[in-house]
Amino acid sequence: MNLFKGHFKRNLYIALIALCVIFVLQNMQLDHVTFLFWDFAMPRLLLILSTLLIGIIIGALTPFKKIVSKNK
C-alpha cells in the first residue's frame, strides 16, 4: 500500500511539472503594459503570475482587516 502511495505522489508531481512547463512555453510572448505613468513590456507569464500574487496578497489581508475592525 505504501509503495502505491509513493508512485502516485511521484506521478502527480511529474504531471504538475509537465503542466507548468507547457504553461510557461505557451506564455513566452511579450505583452505591453501601461500602469499609471509607466509603460513597459513584460512576458505574459510574469504578468499572469504577478496578478495571481497580488490577488493572493489581497485575499490574505482581507480577513485580517475584518478581525482588526471587530476588536475595536
Distance bins in CASP14 RR format, pairs under 12 A and 6 or more apart:
PFRMAT RR
TARGET T0000
AUTHOR 0000-0000-0000
RMODE 2
METHOD distances of the structure
MODEL  1
1 7 0 0 0 0 0 1 0 0 0 0 0
1 8 0 0 0 0 0 1 0 0 0 0 0
2 8 0 0 0 0 0 1 0 0 0 0 0
2 9 0 0 0 0 0 1 0 0 0 0 0
3 9 0 0 0 0 0 1 0 0 0 0 0
3 10 0 0 0 0 0 1 0 0 0 0 0
4 10 0 0 0 0 0 1 0 0 0 0 0
4 11 0 0 0 0 0 1 0 0 0 0 0
5 11 0 0 0 0 0 1 0 0 0 0 0
5 12 0 0 0 0 0 1 0 0 0 0 0
6 12 0 0 0 0 1 0 0 0 0 0 0
6 13 0 0 0 0 1 0 0 0 0 0 0
6 14 0 0 0 0 0 1 0 0 0 0 0
7 13 0 0 0 0 0 1 0 0 0 0 0
7 14 0 0 0 0 0 1 0 0 0 0 0
8 14 0 0 0 0 0 1 0 0 0 0 0
8 15 0 0 0 0 0 1 0 0 0 0 0
9 15 0 0 0 0 0 1 0 0 0 0 0
9 16 0 0 0 0 0 1 0 0 0 0 0
10 16 0 0 0 0 0 1 0 0 0 0 0
10 17 0 0 0 0 0 1 0 0 0 0 0
11 17 0 0 0 0 0 1 0 0 0 0 0
11 18 0 0 0 0 0 1 0 0 0 0 0
12 18 0 0 0 0 0 1 0 0 0 0 0
12 19 0 0 0 0 0 1 0 0 0 0 0
13 19 0 0 0 0 0 1 0 0 0 0 0
13 20 0 0 0 0 0 1 0 0 0 0 0
14 20 0 0 0 0 0 1 0 0 0 0 0
14 21 0 0 0 0 0 1 0 0 0 0 0
15 21 0 0 0 0 0 1 0 0 0 0 0
15 22 0 0 0 0 0 1 0 0 0 0 0
16 22 0 0 0 0 0 1 0 0 0 0 0
16 23 0 0 0 0 0 1 0 0 0 0 0
17 23 0 0 0 0 0 1 0 0 0 0 0
17 24 0 0 0 0 0 1 0 0 0 0 0
18 24 0 0 0 0 0 1 0 0 0 0 0
18 25 0 0 0 0 0 1 0 0 0 0 0
19 25 0 0 0 0 0 1 0 0 0 0 0
19 26 0 0 0 0 0 1 0 0 0 0 0
20 26 0 0 0 0 0 1 0 0 0 0 0
20 27 0 0 0 0 0 1 0 0 0 0 0
20 45 0 0 0 0 0 1 0 0 0 0 0
20 49 0 0 0 0 0 1 0 0 0 0 0
21 27 0 0 0 0 0 1 0 0 0 0 0
21 28 0 0 0 0 0 1 0 0 0 0 0
21 45 0 0 0 0 0 1 0 0 0 0 0
22 28 0 0 0 0 0 1 0 0 0 0 0
22 45 0 0 0 0 0 1 0 0 0 0 0
23 44 0 0 0 0 0 1 0 0 0 0 0
23 45 1 0 0 1 0 0 0 0 0 0 0
23 48 0 0 0 0 1 0 0 0 0 0 0
23 49 0 0 0 0 0 1 0 0 0 0 0
23 52 0 0 0 0 0 1 0 0 0 0 0
24 43 0 0 0 0 1 0 0 0 0 0 0
24 44 0 0 0 0 0 1 0 0 0 0 0
24 45 1 0 1 0 0 0 0 0 0 0 0
24 46 0 0 0 0 0 1 0 0 0 0 0
24 48 0 0 0 0 0 1 0 0 0 0 0
24 49 0 0 0 0 1 0 0 0 0 0 0
25 43 0 0 0 0 0 1 0 0 0 0 0
25 44 0 0 0 0 0 1 0 0 0 0 0
25 45 0 0 0 0 1 0 0 0 0 0 0
26 43 0 0 0 0 0 1 0 0 0 0 0
26 44 0 0 0 0 1 0 0 0 0 0 0
26 45 0 0 0 0 1 0 0 0 0 0 0
26 48 0 0 0 0 0 1 0 0 0 0 0
27 42 0 0 0 0 0 1 0 0 0 0 0
27 43 1 0 0 1 0 0 0 0 0 0 0
27 44 1 0 1 0 0 0 0 0 0 0 0
27 45 1 0 1 0 0 0 0 0 0 0 0
27 46 0 0 0 0 1 0 0 0 0 0 0
27 47 0 0 0 0 1 0 0 0 0 0 0
27 48 1 0 0 1 0 0 0 0 0 0 0
27 49 0 0 0 0 1 0 0 0 0 0 0
28 42 0 0 0 0 0 1 0 0 0 0 0
28 43 1 0 0 1 0 0 0 0 0 0 0
28 44 1 0 0 1 0 0 0 0 0 0 0
28 45 1 0 0 1 0 0 0 0 0 0 0
28 46 0 0 0 0 0 1 0 0 0 0 0
28 47 0 0 0 0 0 1 0 0 0 0 0
28 48 0 0 0 0 0 1 0 0 0 0 0
29 41 0 0 0 0 1 0 0 0 0 0 0
29 42 0 0 0 0 0 1 0 0 0 0 0
29 43 1 0 0 1 0 0 0 0 0 0 0
29 44 1 0 1 0 0 0 0 0 0 0 0
29 45 0 0 0 0 1 0 0 0 0 0 0
29 46 0 0 0 0 0 1 0 0 0 0 0
29 47 0 0 0 0 0 1 0 0 0 0 0
29 48 0 0 0 0 0 1 0 0 0 0 0
30 40 0 0 0 0 1 0 0 0 0 0 0
30 41 1 0 1 0 0 0 0 0 0 0 0
30 42 1 0 0 1 0 0 0 0 0 0 0
30 43 1 0 0 1 0 0 0 0 0 0 0
30 44 1 0 0 1 0 0 0 0 0 0 0
30 45 0 0 0 0 0 1 0 0 0 0 0
30 46 0 0 0 0 1 0 0 0 0 0 0
30 47 0 0 0 0 1 0 0 0 0 0 0
31 40 0 0 0 0 1 0 0 0 0 0 0
31 41 1 0 0 1 0 0 0 0 0 0 0
31 42 1 0 0 1 0 0 0 0 0 0 0
31 43 1 0 0 1 0 0 0 0 0 0 0
31 44 1 0 1 0 0 0 0 0 0 0 0
31 45 0 0 0 0 1 0 0 0 0 0 0
31 46 0 0 0 0 1 0 0 0 0 0 0
31 47 1 0 1 0 0 0 0 0 0 0 0
31 48 0 0 0 0 1 0 0 0 0 0 0
31 50 0 0 0 0 0 1 0 0 0 0 0
31 51 0 0 0 0 0 1 0 0 0 0 0
32 38 0 0 0 0 0 1 0 0 0 0 0
32 39 1 0 0 1 0 0 0 0 0 0 0
32 40 1 0 0 1 0 0 0 0 0 0 0
32 41 1 0 1 0 0 0 0 0 0 0 0
32 42 0 0 0 0 1 0 0 0 0 0 0
32 43 0 0 0 0 0 1 0 0 0 0 0
32 44 0 0 0 0 0 1 0 0 0 0 0
32 47 0 0 0 0 0 1 0 0 0 0 0
33 39 1 0 0 1 0 0 0 0 0 0 0
33 40 1 0 1 0 0 0 0 0 0 0 0
33 41 1 0 0 1 0 0 0 0 0 0 0
33 42 1 0 1 0 0 0 0 0 0 0 0
33 43 0 0 0 0 0 1 0 0 0 0 0
33 44 0 0 0 0 0 1 0 0 0 0 0
33 46 0 0 0 0 1 0 0 0 0 0 0
33 47 1 0 0 1 0 0 0 0 0 0 0
33 48 0 0 0 0 0 1 0 0 0 0 0
33 50 0 0 0 0 1 0 0 0 0 0 0
33 51 0 0 0 0 0 1 0 0 0 0 0
34 40 0 0 0 0 1 0 0 0 0 0 0
34 41 0 0 0 0 0 1 0 0 0 0 0
34 42 0 0 0 0 0 1 0 0 0 0 0
35 42 0 0 0 0 0 1 0 0 0 0 0
35 47 0 0 0 0 0 1 0 0 0 0 0
35 50 0 0 0 0 0 1 0 0 0 0 0
35 51 0 0 0 0 0 1 0 0 0 0 0
35 54 0 0 0 0 0 1 0 0 0 0 0
40 46 0 0 0 0 0 1 0 0 0 0 0
40 47 0 0 0 0 0 1 0 0 0 0 0
41 47 0 0 0 0 1 0 0 0 0 0 0
42 48 0 0 0 0 0 1 0 0 0 0 0
42 49 0 0 0 0 0 1 0 0 0 0 0
42 50 0 0 0 0 1 0 0 0 0 0 0
42 51 0 0 0 0 0 1 0 0 0 0 0
43 49 0 0 0 0 1 0 0 0 0 0 0
43 50 0 0 0 0 0 1 0 0 0 0 0
44 50 0 0 0 0 0 1 0 0 0 0 0
44 51 0 0 0 0 0 1 0 0 0 0 0
45 51 0 0 0 0 0 1 0 0 0 0 0
45 52 0 0 0 0 0 1 0 0 0 0 0
46 52 0 0 0 0 0 1 0 0 0 0 0
46 53 0 0 0 0 0 1 0 0 0 0 0
47 53 0 0 0 0 0 1 0 0 0 0 0
47 54 0 0 0 0 0 1 0 0 0 0 0
48 54 0 0 0 0 0 1 0 0 0 0 0
48 55 0 0 0 0 0 1 0 0 0 0 0
49 55 0 0 0 0 0 1 0 0 0 0 0
49 56 0 0 0 0 0 1 0 0 0 0 0
50 56 0 0 0 0 0 1 0 0 0 0 0
50 57 0 0 0 0 0 1 0 0 0 0 0
51 57 0 0 0 0 0 1 0 0 0 0 0
51 58 0 0 0 0 0 1 0 0 0 0 0
52 58 0 0 0 0 0 1 0 0 0 0 0
52 59 0 0 0 0 0 1 0 0 0 0 0
53 59 0 0 0 0 0 1 0 0 0 0 0
53 60 0 0 0 0 0 1 0 0 0 0 0
54 60 0 0 0 0 0 1 0 0 0 0 0
54 61 0 0 0 0 0 1 0 0 0 0 0
55 61 0 0 0 0 1 0 0 0 0 0 0
55 62 0 0 0 0 1 0 0 0 0 0 0
56 62 0 0 0 0 0 1 0 0 0 0 0
57 64 0 0 0 0 0 1 0 0 0 0 0
58 64 0 0 0 0 0 1 0 0 0 0 0
58 65 0 0 0 0 0 1 0 0 0 0 0
59 65 0 0 0 0 0 1 0 0 0 0 0
59 66 0 0 0 0 0 1 0 0 0 0 0
61 67 0 0 0 0 0 1 0 0 0 0 0
61 68 0 0 0 0 0 1 0 0 0 0 0
62 68 0 0 0 0 0 1 0 0 0 0 0
62 69 0 0 0 0 0 1 0 0 0 0 0
63 69 0 0 0 0 0 1 0 0 0 0 0
63 70 0 0 0 0 0 1 0 0 0 0 0
64 70 0 0 0 0 0 1 0 0 0 0 0
64 71 0 0 0 0 0 1 0 0 0 0 0
65 71 0 0 0 0 0 1 0 0 0 0 0
65 72 0 0 0 0 0 1 0 0 0 0 0
66 72 0 0 0 0 0 1 0 0 0 0 0
END
